[in-house]
Amino acid sequence: SDTFHGYRPFIDLLGGEFQTHGAQVQVQAYNQDPTFPSNRHLGESWVIFDEIYEFKSFYRPKVHGLLTLDKHPQTLVPGDFPVAWCKRLGDGPKAGRIWYTSLGHREDVWTSSTYQRHILGGIQWTLGVVDAPAKPGGNSFLASVGCGWTSASTLSSAVCGSGRDRNGTLNPPLLALQLAVA
């Protein structure tokens, strides 16, 4: 997410653009879709210590939320601060898939079985090995606690998947991970 700044096609593909981050901090990420492959093992929330990105150009109605914070990671001001999401590119069985998580800046996060299962579920969904709905928009968690949406958020690792082009040619999967170990 901290690349191709201002290049609208990439920002639209990924779903957001890095803006800044504060110090590494412990956060409680709320599970927005406990049935999704990358989230099935997480329960209602996941407490994790990591570097949390904030970003611009994020538009929730275009993505399917997976993990979010209900307050800013540094100031604790209430809001919507997405951590992971996915979306489909196109419709039907030929649609491409995008899965994104902001987590993974620390070695202890990377070596955690919880994080590894999060990543594996995202990769499996992106490749089509497992399926799950990825309906864009909405946020049942924030709606239930009365939080609004802001343009701030978090980003760092992305898995961009396979799909078919306009001619029906299958494109191979693309794995794009931005790694940063503290």
Secondary structure, 3 states (H helix, E strand, C coil): CCCCCCCHHHHHHHCCEEEEECCCEEEEEEECCCCCCCCCCCCCEEEEEECCEEEECCCHHHCEEEEEEEECCCCCCEEEEEEEEEEEECCCCCCEEEEEECCCCCHHHHCCHHHHHHHHHHHHHHHCCCCCCCCCCCCHHHHHHCCCCCCCCCCCEEEECCEECCCCCEECCEEEECCCCC
